[in-house]
Amino acid sequence: MKLLKSVAAAVALCAAVTVHARPLAEVQKDGKILIATEGQFAPFNFFNGTTLTGFEVEVAELVAKKMGLTIQWKTLGFDALLTGLRQDRWDLVIASHGITEERAKAVTFTEPHYCSGGMIIAMDPAIKNAKDLSGKVVAVQTGTSYLENVKKVSSIKEVKNFPTDVDARSALTSRRVDAWVTDRFVAKAVADKNPGAGFKLGDMLFIERIAAAVSKGNTSLAGAWNKALAEVMADGSYAQLSKKYFNEDVRCS
Ligand code: ARG
């Protein structure tokens, strides 16, 4: 009996300290949603001084407002984001994740908030498409869909991984690699900002739908997010934001 009691107590204690995905009702009761992003992927999520901003940061603010929630932001290395979601350390991740089959096994994706793709950037104008990458060294950020897709280009000499996309870009500017693969809008923003740097934007290697993610099976939270996202896409506020950042509407058609 004594043993049984202590086992029961231990089980109860475990249940009390076990973190679990917060369903919508719990988040609503709190009034706050904990969202994790990277903050190193301009113009989508980045720091302007000490202020976290960017297209998807602002989209998230619009969506959360429609949900009647305030956001508590957390910024971490890209690699830690989905892992932390699986450990229920935050409610949602928004960091330009492309919806992939592999990731969808581990997390639940919301509806996409934009469509884009991986683009080849080089200093040498002769490196434009997948064929041109033959025998070349290519820089990508670790854990990204760029890495997965560059690996599929058979005749590549080497894929170099970097902890941030900014580091991957630096490798190209310092000519340590022949090409860099990143998001087409990231590439465009970098080229626009540094007109004299010699970035040559090549072809898109693949396209992808970019979405936020919640803990696997947290359908109540994903559903509420999707409903609010549809609303900001319908009321003109998404369109306005997209125009401000990209001068075009980047939603998936
Ligand atoms: N879209 C790419 C992917 O799905 C890259 C995302 C990179 N995001 C970031 N915050 N650095 O993997």
Residues whose N, C-alpha, C, O or C-beta is under 5 A from the ligand:
A	BS01	LIG	E38 F41 F78 A95 S96 H97 G98 G143 T144 S145 Y146 D165
